[in-house]
Amino acid sequence: MNVMIAASKTLGRIAEFGGTTFGDHFVDYEVPRALQLLQGDRDPGRYAAVLILRELARHSPGHFYTYVNLVLEKIWLTLRDSRPLVREGASELLAACLDIVLNRERAQRIPLHSKLYAEITSGIKLGTTDAVHGSLLALRELFLHAGNFMKDYFEEATDTIFMYREHKDQLVRRTVIHLIPTLAMYNPQPFADKTLHKAMSHLLNQLKKPERDLAFEAIGHVAAAVGSDMKGFLDPIMANIKEGLQLKGKKNAPSEEAVFHCLAMLAEAVGPNLTKLLHDQLDLMFSCGLTEPLVDALVAISKHIAPLLKTVQERLLDLLSVILSGYNYKPLGAPTVVARVETPSTQREASTTSGPSASKSPELLTLALNTLGSFDFTGHVLNEFVRTCALPYLEHDSPDVRRAAALSCCKLFVRDPVSYQQSNHSIEMITDVLGKLITLAIADPDPSIRQAVLGSLDKRFDRHLSQAENVRSLFVALNDEVFAIREIAVLMIGRLANYNPACVMPSMRKALIQLLTELEYSNVLRSKEESAKLLSSLIGASQRLIKPYALPMLKVLIPKAKDTNPLVASNVLMCLGELALVGGKDITDHISQIMALIIDTLQDPSSLPKRDAALHTLGQLCSNTGYVVDPLLDYPQLLDILGRILKTDSNQIVRREAIKVMGILGALDPYKRQ
């Protein structure tokens, strides 16, 4: 079945990217074949037909629209099929068809929706398990994908759904549970007024049955829909949550994920009303150990229940400290405590050996480090904690752990006051941390880690990054094998040049000469293209300091703007635009050469990237050299070229750029130029 699903998704992608002509022929060929399979009795054939039609409807809705009515007529065969897999696939096909119909005129939608609802009613009357389940699935899709149509039938549909809440078939019962939050989200106020008590009574009963996980999730979604109307049900809900957490590890225990999702949505829905009930259950929650659902629940609690923020922060820091260092959390300045904290059972084994080199699960360490970096620890000074507990993991064997440790350090130190203090201790600490992060950014064997860490060294660190030893390391990154990393390094070096020009400029001159040499003499197209991009980034990032080199660079770049490779030429043109921004009126003598290049490129229809680059460069040249109005007189064809772009180009960004350039150029005197 997985192969069939993958094959159908591939078919959908082919239809999406095949183009208009291909799409017409492709859909016209595949849909009739699929409809033929749909009506057949072969076991895999009907399911295959549903998958094919679903993907074509999702990925090629314009071409599929003509077949929507025909598909909706035949779909009931699959919605009442004896196999649940086919029925569920058919409901997804129905959803895709309804999405297509929803974008059409109302007069076309209403008859079709009415016909579907009539078929649903007929299926309910048939009374068989397959027909009832299929009708409930179709009803769900009408609520989700038919706009406001179901508001007129809301009460009737609600009664129909609840009629099957105690059905003998588990699949039907589960579908009813799925539908309850759908009803709540579709029409929250009428649901809260008339149906909420009945719905919650049913869901609370299900918390004692095999469908308990689904019921917890449904309660959370209902709470998200009706908000404060859930206050009257908090006591029984929290009692069930407490019971579920106490059953952890036992046979009939509910899923922790479902319980924590429910808690997160409840916290968001009722806010501080949950404070007292939840405070009593924090011990049970933390006893489950660190998991992603627990973190999500704690994030929601800390955000929406302010009275619990401090308690949650302290408990979570304690748990993270145990995982990362083996000891309980000690606030900055607190006396040393020799006793070891009791660890939750799921992490006790991992934390029996102290120190970051202990054998622990990489997944657990990654989650702990990510939580440390992303959770709201406002009010806590964590620089020493991060330095002792997170920084050692920069040398861990697992790439995921190294990445999480580095990103957490960056996020926490950039927000910490220590980054802006002038004391010897603060400078020593931040120098130590940044030194290790830069070492990781240039020496880690995983390029994705190098890129992520280098990109996370925020400009707020620039005062420290501009020190000589850090600058030398960043110039090493300028020779990285991955172009994206070299691009980030260039932008950082350009920023740092403004803080410490005496240290940065000698190496920057060498880098400029190297890039210009590669651009002028390299026989590798990729190398020339990347050199032009890096030059453009470097000029843009260090404008004031690069100005003395603007004219010599122009002499190299102008000939290369005529390169036969359009990507190289377009990047060189962008570089010329950045030089115009830096050089200003100093490049006035070269305006005629640059304008000739721009006009030729704008008139060349063979390469859109070159034309777009020329358009952008024209705007930069004219606005920074004061060369306005005159271009329209010196090059009479320019106004026609810009007008043609506005009329014929469908790209909004290009059209906006053309209008911007026309505004920069200014207007001709209508009395002199008729």
VOGU-3710 file (C-alpha; in Angstrom, 3 decimals, decimal comma):
1> mnvmiaaskt> 0,000/0,000/0,000  2,880/2,381/0,773  4,239/1,848/-2,744  0,807/2,677/-4,216  0,605/5,894/-2,172  4,140/6,922/-3,203  3,388/6,172/-6,868  0,180/8,231/-6,778  2,014/11,188/-5,202  4,626/10,991/-7,956
11> lgriaefggt> 1,837/11,033/-10,528  0,399/14,163/-8,902  3,773/15,936/-9,018  4,150/15,062/-12,695  0,744/16,591/-13,393  1,651/19,719/-11,384  4,932/20,451/-13,137  4,108/19,119/-16,589  2,807/22,419/-17,968  -0,550/23,365/-19,440
21> tfgdhfvdye> -0,489/21,316/-22,638  0,931/18,247/-20,941  -1,553/18,636/-18,048  -4,559/18,690/-20,383  -3,534/15,500/-22,191  -2,321/13,794/-19,020  -5,500/14,423/-16,997  -7,740/13,616/-19,984  -5,984/10,268/-20,303  -5,678/9,294/-16,622
31> vpralqllqg> -9,063/10,358/-15,193  -11,283/8,194/-17,481  -9,010/5,201/-16,812  -9,224/5,801/-13,072  -13,020/6,158/-13,200  -13,201/2,849/-15,023  -11,129/1,219/-12,265  -13,333/2,914/-9,678  -16,371/1,033/-10,932  -14,575/-2,292/-11,128
41> drdpgryaav> -14,615/-4,995/-8,463  -10,900/-5,817/-8,476  -9,466/-5,570/-4,956  -6,507/-3,218/-5,474  -8,011/-1,460/-8,520  -10,597/0,637/-6,695  -8,107/1,867/-4,120  -5,587/2,694/-6,872  -8,269/4,697/-8,696  -9,049/6,688/-5,535
51> lilrelarhs> -5,349/7,498/-4,997  -4,824/8,586/-8,619  -7,910/10,813/-8,676  -7,044/12,323/-5,291  -3,544/13,353/-6,371  -4,684/14,713/-9,749  -7,375/16,783/-8,014  -4,831/18,150/-5,517  -2,034/18,946/-7,956  -3,866/19,845/-11,151
61> pghfytyvnl> -7,185/21,394/-10,026  -7,633/23,541/-13,146  -7,502/20,565/-15,483  -9,455/18,323/-13,100  -12,400/20,727/-12,709  -14,263/19,434/-15,779  -14,373/15,960/-14,213  -15,505/16,998/-10,719  -19,241/16,323/-11,262  -18,545/12,926/-12,822
71> vlekiwltlr> -16,177/11,951/-9,984  -18,693/13,018/-7,320  -21,358/10,862/-8,961  -19,135/7,777/-8,862  -17,484/8,422/-5,486  -20,247/6,788/-3,443  -19,140/3,355/-4,627  -15,869/3,903/-2,769  -17,347/5,725/0,237  -19,488/2,619/0,884
81> dsrplvrega> -16,738/0,113/0,053  -16,214/-2,774/2,486  -12,568/-1,754/3,123  -11,931/1,147/5,554  -8,765/2,129/3,651  -10,770/2,740/0,475  -13,438/4,714/2,337  -10,851/6,963/3,975  -9,061/7,512/0,657  -12,406/8,374/-0,960
91> sellaacldi> -13,093/10,982/1,746  -9,746/12,622/0,932  -10,708/12,622/-2,768  -14,018/14,225/-1,836  -12,140/16,926/0,132  -9,937/17,700/-2,902  -13,015/17,965/-5,168  -14,806/20,239/-2,685  -11,761/22,515/-2,556  -11,922/22,877/-6,337
101> vlnreraqri> -15,654/23,609/-6,235  -15,272/26,127/-3,387  -13,381/28,523/-5,654  -16,271/28,644/-8,167  -19,388/30,779/-8,163  -21,923/30,209/-5,383  -24,682/29,314/-7,856  -22,579/26,361/-9,046  -21,651/25,210/-5,536  -25,000/25,072/-3,764
111> plhsklyaei> -26,716/22,430/-5,967  -23,647/20,215/-5,797  -23,379/20,512/-1,988  -27,104/19,847/-1,617  -26,822/16,707/-3,731  -23,901/15,489/-1,614  -25,829/16,066/1,610  -28,806/14,149/0,190  -26,490/11,212/-0,621  -25,092/11,341/2,922
121> tsgiklgttd> -28,627/11,119/4,312  -29,341/8,164/2,018  -26,200/6,397/3,227  -27,238/6,915/6,852  -30,656/5,383/6,098  -29,023/2,284/4,588  -27,894/1,458/8,108  -24,944/-0,788/7,236  -21,673/-0,144/9,035  -19,821/0,595/5,785
131> avhgsllalr> -22,457/3,058/4,566  -22,716/4,824/7,939  -18,947/5,171/8,255  -18,647/6,477/4,675  -21,469/8,971/5,246  -19,851/10,276/8,441  -16,549/10,717/6,617  -18,313/12,618/3,832  -20,112/14,748/6,412  -16,780/15,687/7,961
141> elflhagnfm> -15,456/16,836/4,569  -18,570/18,952/3,991  -17,948/20,723/7,298  -14,292/21,274/6,482  -14,437/22,096/2,757  -17,894/23,400/1,832  -17,700/26,888/3,307  -20,862/28,032/5,108  -23,154/25,506/3,434  -23,513/23,288/6,522
151> kdyfeeatdt> -24,647/26,135/8,827  -28,235/25,584/7,685  -27,946/21,863/8,486  -25,798/22,204/11,615  -28,340/20,966/14,206  -29,603/18,171/11,974  -26,064/16,974/11,217  -25,096/17,193/14,907  -28,050/14,997/15,904  -27,138/12,499/13,194
161> ifmyrehkdq> -23,524/12,297/14,393  -24,417/11,805/18,058  -26,913/9,117/17,113  -23,911/6,842/16,373  -21,729/7,683/19,399  -22,379/4,236/20,946  -22,307/2,275/17,677  -21,124/-1,330/17,851  -18,310/-0,716/15,323  -15,155/0,859/16,772
171> lvrrtvihli> -14,353/2,709/13,536  -17,722/4,474/13,599  -17,253/5,417/17,265  -13,792/6,822/16,542  -15,154/8,823/13,613  -17,806/10,356/15,882  -15,050/11,400/18,313  -13,143/12,954/15,402  -16,260/14,834/14,324  -16,996/16,463/17,703
181> ptlamynpqp> -14,088/18,976/17,512  -14,945/19,527/13,837  -18,441/20,627/14,890  -17,008/22,861/17,628  -14,582/24,600/15,279  -17,153/24,993/12,505  -19,795/26,816/14,570  -18,357/27,541/18,050  -21,134/29,568/19,680  -24,148/27,393/18,697
191> fadktlhkam> -22,069/24,334/19,620  -21,233/25,816/23,048  -24,872/26,788/23,678  -26,609/23,567/22,645  -24,166/20,689/22,213  -21,162/21,244/24,504  -22,585/19,454/27,576  -23,666/16,426/25,559  -20,332/16,312/23,732  -18,218/16,628/26,892
201> shllnqlkkp> -20,274/14,006/28,675  -19,553/11,595/25,842  -15,834/12,457/25,621  -15,345/12,156/29,380  -16,958/8,688/29,255  -14,547/7,697/26,474  -11,566/8,505/28,728  -12,248/5,173/30,487  -12,390/3,208/27,221  -9,923/2,153/24,501
211> erdlafeaig> -10,573/5,391/22,594  -9,095/7,427/25,482  -6,164/8,874/23,459  -8,489/10,124/20,757  -10,835/11,537/23,421  -8,019/13,520/25,100  -7,061/15,056/21,741  -10,733/15,820/20,984  -11,227/17,532/24,374  -8,221/19,747/23,660
221> hvaaavgsdm> -9,524/20,768/20,228  -13,005/21,445/21,625  -11,423/23,652/24,298  -9,476/25,543/21,626  -12,743/26,164/19,752  -15,064/27,208/22,605  -12,495/28,925/24,858  -13,700/29,985/28,315  -16,938/27,969/27,972  -14,827/24,952/28,995
231> kgfldpiman> -14,385/26,271/32,562  -17,249/24,144/33,915  -15,556/20,912/32,799  -12,035/21,553/34,124  -12,401/19,505/37,320  -13,370/16,177/35,668  -10,892/16,727/32,823  -7,970/17,379/35,182  -9,013/14,439/37,366  -8,777/12,170/34,311
241> ikeglqlkgk> -5,451/13,697/33,292  -4,098/13,061/36,796  -5,311/9,481/36,687  -3,759/9,002/33,247  -0,363/10,323/34,379  -0,450/8,115/37,485  -0,964/5,059/35,265  2,307/5,732/33,402  4,031/2,487/32,539  0,947/0,350/33,185
251> knapseeavf> -1,094/-1,621/30,692  -4,086/0,698/30,236  -2,201/3,970/30,536  -3,150/6,652/27,981  -0,540/8,085/25,644  1,507/10,876/27,260  1,465/12,700/23,944  -2,355/12,863/23,883  -2,509/13,984/27,538  0,069/16,758/27,073
261> hclamlaeav> -1,535/17,959/23,828  -4,839/18,197/25,689  -3,180/20,153/28,516  -1,527/22,584/26,086  -4,816/23,378/24,348  -6,655/23,693/27,671  -4,047/26,163/28,932  -4,480/28,259/25,815  -8,295/28,110/26,038  -8,938/28,919/29,704
271> gpnltkllhd> -5,647/30,531/30,782  -5,287/31,356/34,518  -8,515/29,470/35,354  -6,355/26,348/35,226  -3,724/27,632/37,705  -4,754/25,804/40,902  -5,719/22,522/39,225  -2,519/22,428/37,184  -0,179/23,432/40,002  -1,055/20,217/41,829
281> qldlmfscgl> -0,147/18,111/38,785  3,242/19,589/37,836  5,034/16,885/39,840  3,287/14,169/37,829  4,057/15,942/34,566  7,785/16,266/35,279  7,953/12,684/36,535  7,261/11,580/32,950  10,682/12,842/31,882  11,608/15,237/29,096
291> teplvdalva> 9,661/14,671/25,869  8,569/16,940/23,025  4,868/16,815/24,040  5,837/17,797/27,611  7,873/20,750/26,305  4,972/21,864/24,078  2,618/21,709/27,065  5,031/23,679/29,261  5,442/26,341/26,554  1,642/26,787/26,398
301> iskhiapllk> 1,354/26,854/30,205  4,124/29,432/30,633  2,651/31,609/27,888  -0,998/31,577/28,944  -0,833/30,968/32,723  1,476/33,690/34,052  1,248/32,667/37,766  2,885/29,322/36,923  5,720/30,767/34,792  8,316/30,968/37,567
311> tvqerlldll> 7,498/27,497/38,931  7,653/25,919/35,468  10,949/27,679/34,696  12,612/26,422/37,877  11,345/22,853/37,488  12,348/22,713/33,823  15,821/24,142/34,490  16,276/21,496/37,175  15,281/18,737/34,749  17,551/20,100/31,980
321> svilsgynyk> 20,472/20,413/34,378  20,085/16,778/35,461  20,076/15,607/31,844  22,996/17,769/30,696  25,278/17,691/33,750  23,917/15,052/36,124  23,287/17,579/38,920  20,357/19,737/39,921  20,153/23,353/38,797  22,017/25,877/40,939
331> plgaptvvar> 21,131/29,567/40,362  23,999/31,988/39,874  25,498/32,863/43,275  23,828/30,001/45,173  26,034/27,952/47,564  27,399/24,647/46,330  25,166/21,656/47,037  26,820/18,243/47,165  23,621/16,153/47,110  22,476/14,748/43,807
341> vetpstqrea> 18,914/15,408/42,634  16,468/12,561/42,118  16,053/12,004/38,407  12,787/10,993/36,684  12,772/7,277/35,901  13,107/7,742/32,150  16,312/9,742/32,569  17,789/8,140/35,738  19,783/5,582/33,811  21,111/8,195/31,397
351> sttsgpsask> 22,236/10,465/34,239  23,959/8,028/36,584  27,369/9,194/35,367  28,137/12,868/35,932  29,725/15,135/33,352  28,872/15,881/29,762  30,981/12,994/28,507  28,641/10,448/30,099  26,830/8,014/27,825  23,397/9,508/27,125
361> spelltlaln> 20,855/9,247/24,357  21,657/11,753/21,560  17,918/12,294/21,022  17,412/13,217/24,688  20,443/15,529/24,711  19,294/17,228/21,510  15,820/17,803/22,921  17,261/19,167/26,187  19,584/21,573/24,373  16,870/22,739/21,974
371> tlgsfdftgh> 14,531/23,327/24,914  17,217/25,298/26,734  17,634/27,567/23,730  13,968/28,076/22,873  12,043/28,123/26,181  11,144/31,431/27,835  13,533/31,679/30,803  12,927/35,403/31,356  14,240/36,501/34,746  17,006/33,884/34,929
381> vlnefvrtca> 20,693/34,646/34,252  21,868/31,515/32,463  25,286/32,424/31,043  27,289/30,316/33,541  24,784/27,472/33,302  25,019/27,436/29,491  28,795/27,674/29,617  29,163/24,696/31,950  26,255/22,510/30,780  25,754/23,216/27,059
391> lpylehdspd> 29,137/24,355/25,742  30,908/20,990/26,348  28,463/19,326/23,953  30,048/21,209/21,026  32,493/18,280/20,962  29,855/15,511/21,092  30,011/12,685/18,544  26,427/13,238/17,360  25,964/16,000/14,726  22,449/16,724/16,015
401> vrraaalscc> 23,757/17,298/19,536  26,574/19,572/18,318  24,130/21,617/16,257  21,625/21,923/19,118  24,368/22,915/21,594  25,775/25,593/19,284  22,408/27,114/18,385  21,300/27,143/22,040  24,511/28,933/23,065  24,015/31,535/20,332
411> klfvrdpvsy> 20,366/32,160/21,235  20,982/32,463/24,968  24,143/34,563/24,877  22,766/37,018/22,340  19,904/37,773/24,773  22,086/37,768/27,889  23,294/41,102/29,354  26,812/39,644/29,621  27,242/40,210/25,856  27,024/43,983/26,387
421> qqsnhsiemi> 29,003/44,324/29,632  32,562/45,674/29,810  33,913/43,815/32,858  36,925/41,527/32,468  34,867/38,507/33,519  32,144/39,234/30,926  34,640/39,771/28,113  36,561/36,618/29,089  33,367/34,551/29,119  31,985/35,779/25,800
431> tdvlgklitl> 35,432/35,433/24,157  35,673/31,828/25,327  32,169/30,949/24,081  32,525/32,708/20,729  35,961/31,191/20,180  34,549/27,680/20,528  31,533/28,484/18,349  33,716/29,901/15,562  35,998/26,861/15,761  32,936/24,657/15,257
441> aiadpdpsir> 31,722/26,904/12,410  34,943/26,459/10,434  36,121/22,986/11,457  33,041/20,783/11,914  32,949/17,957/9,322  29,199/18,461/8,769  28,613/21,426/6,375  25,026/21,936/7,588  26,365/22,539/11,128  29,019/24,956/9,869
451> qavlgsldkr> 26,370/26,903/7,974  23,847/26,915/10,846  26,382/28,066/13,445  27,947/30,747/11,258  24,492/32,054/10,354  23,552/32,223/14,051  26,425/34,554/14,995  24,169/37,575/15,216  25,316/41,154/14,505  24,878/41,822/18,223
461> fdrhlsqaen> 28,085/39,792/18,695  30,003/41,959/16,206  31,893/43,932/18,879  33,420/40,660/20,110  33,686/38,968/16,718  35,802/41,849/15,381  38,740/40,863/17,601  41,824/39,836/15,634  41,766/36,087/16,438  38,065/35,807/15,479
471> vrslfvalnd> 38,583/37,750/12,237  41,416/35,401/11,220  39,148/32,407/11,790  36,316/33,938/9,755  38,660/34,466/6,799  39,281/30,705/6,896  35,521/30,227/6,368  35,861/32,345/3,222  37,531/29,304/1,609  34,872/26,775/2,663
481> evfaireiav> 33,862/24,175/0,083  30,167/25,149/0,438  29,236/28,371/-1,339  26,411/29,251/1,090  28,941/29,237/3,960  31,349/31,462/2,018  28,462/33,858/1,358  27,615/34,107/5,085  31,319/34,603/5,906  31,599/37,444/3,364
491> lmigrlanyn> 28,599/39,254/4,855  30,033/38,880/8,366  33,468/40,144/7,319  31,848/43,139/5,639  30,005/43,957/8,874  33,107/43,532/11,019  35,164/45,840/8,798  33,242/48,773/10,277  34,250/47,746/13,836  37,912/46,890/13,320
501> pacvmpsmrk> 39,070/48,089/9,880  42,775/47,915/10,776  42,488/44,159/11,334  39,957/43,332/8,619  41,122/45,446/5,641  44,504/43,783/4,869  42,885/40,352/4,575  39,860/41,834/2,802  42,127/43,341/0,110  43,611/39,894/-0,482
511> aliqlltele> 40,115/38,405/-0,688  39,055/41,090/-3,196  42,075/40,407/-5,387  41,423/36,651/-5,206  37,747/37,065/-6,188  38,556/39,454/-9,047  41,283/37,105/-10,316  38,897/34,127/-10,267  36,256/36,151/-12,080  38,675/37,333/-14,748
521> ysnvlrskee> 40,749/34,228/-15,407  38,864/31,143/-14,184  37,683/28,675/-16,830  35,059/27,180/-14,509  31,631/28,813/-14,942  30,465/27,960/-11,433  33,601/29,561/-9,964  33,073/32,776/-11,964  29,411/32,946/-10,989  30,159/32,443/-7,293
531> sakllsslig> 32,986/34,988/-7,353  30,637/37,626/-8,796  28,020/36,862/-6,119  30,586/37,080/-3,319  31,935/40,358/-4,680  28,430/41,792/-4,734  27,805/40,690/-1,131  31,173/42,010/0,074  30,672/45,416/-1,560  27,166/45,719/-0,138
541> asqrlikpya> 28,289/44,766/3,384  31,325/47,073/3,624  30,359/50,067/1,499  32,362/52,901/3,070  35,619/50,943/3,325  35,447/49,486/-0,177  35,007/52,891/-1,842  38,746/53,473/-2,625  38,744/50,282/-4,708  35,566/51,041/-6,691
551> lpmlkvlipk> 37,207/52,407/-9,870  39,860/49,648/-10,226  37,141/47,052/-9,728  34,981/48,667/-12,420  37,733/48,159/-14,985  37,638/44,404/-14,320  33,877/44,054/-14,027  32,640/45,991/-17,080  34,206/43,585/-19,638  32,939/40,550/-17,675
561> akdtnplvas> 29,348/41,872/-17,850  29,413/40,751/-21,502  30,179/37,142/-20,533  28,441/34,572/-22,710  27,070/32,760/-19,653  23,880/34,564/-18,571  24,294/33,698/-14,876  27,817/35,096/-14,753  26,743/38,219/-16,649  23,695/38,809/-14,419
571> nvlmclgela> 25,783/38,476/-11,231  28,391/40,898/-12,596  25,623/43,385/-13,429  24,344/43,129/-9,853  27,901/43,746/-8,679  28,076/46,891/-10,864  24,898/48,115/-9,180  26,472/47,661/-5,737  29,587/49,533/-6,918  27,378/52,397/-8,126
581> lvggkditdh> 25,870/52,494/-4,634  29,364/52,713/-3,106  31,142/54,899/-5,659  28,372/57,443/-6,235  29,523/60,373/-8,381  33,095/59,020/-8,481  32,050/56,621/-11,263  30,470/59,333/-13,433  33,158/58,858/-16,125  32,067/55,228/-16,581
591> isqimaliid> 28,318/55,875/-16,776  28,188/55,708/-20,576  29,878/52,273/-20,597  27,568/50,889/-17,919  24,458/52,372/-19,583  25,400/50,813/-22,921  25,630/47,421/-21,190  22,297/47,925/-19,458  20,451/49,002/-22,628  21,840/46,046/-24,598
601> tlqdpsslpk> 20,842/43,636/-21,831  17,332/45,075/-21,476  16,799/44,638/-25,230  18,057/41,049/-25,170  15,050/38,688/-24,726  17,205/35,554/-24,457  17,837/35,721/-20,690  15,346/36,904/-18,092  17,853/36,800/-15,164  20,171/39,154/-17,090
611> rdaalhtlgq> 17,299/41,519/-17,871  16,136/41,586/-14,245  19,687/42,254/-13,032  20,097/45,066/-15,573  16,825/46,646/-14,442  17,918/46,585/-10,789  21,372/47,959/-11,658  19,822/50,791/-13,712  17,878/51,934/-10,666  20,983/51,826/-8,441
621> lcsntgyvvd> 23,155/53,628/-11,010  20,733/56,483/-11,614  19,762/57,020/-7,977  23,357/57,074/-6,669  25,073/59,084/-9,401  22,365/61,719/-9,929  22,022/60,622/-13,551  18,278/61,237/-13,906  16,038/62,470/-16,762  19,111/62,545/-19,045
631> plldypqlld> 18,992/58,757/-19,620  15,589/59,198/-21,276  17,077/61,821/-23,593  20,371/60,028/-24,252  18,628/56,683/-24,847  15,171/57,365/-26,342  14,399/53,649/-26,550  14,651/53,285/-22,745  11,115/54,483/-22,003  9,664/52,063/-24,577
641> ilgrilktds> 11,656/49,185/-23,056  10,371/49,918/-19,548  6,795/50,274/-20,845  7,061/46,931/-22,637  8,203/45,239/-19,419  5,198/46,671/-17,574  2,782/45,471/-20,262  4,123/42,011/-20,957  5,779/40,720/-17,766  3,517/38,872/-15,334
651> nqivrreaik> 6,048/38,818/-12,466  4,920/41,356/-9,860  8,435/41,871/-8,483  9,828/42,748/-11,933  6,939/45,093/-12,691  7,403/46,802/-9,333  11,120/47,235/-10,083  10,305/48,744/-13,491  7,917/51,266/-11,902  10,567/52,098/-9,297
661> vmgilgaldp> 13,163/52,737/-12,028  10,748/54,979/-13,932  10,211/56,951/-10,741  13,978/57,323/-10,230  14,538/58,449/-13,828  11,951/61,202/-13,463  9,540/62,726/-15,974  10,259/64,536/-19,225  8,912/68,034/-19,733  5,637/67,455/-21,632
671> ykrq> 5,844/70,912/-23,255  9,278/70,211/-24,732  8,763/66,505/-25,532  5,411/65,896/-27,139
//
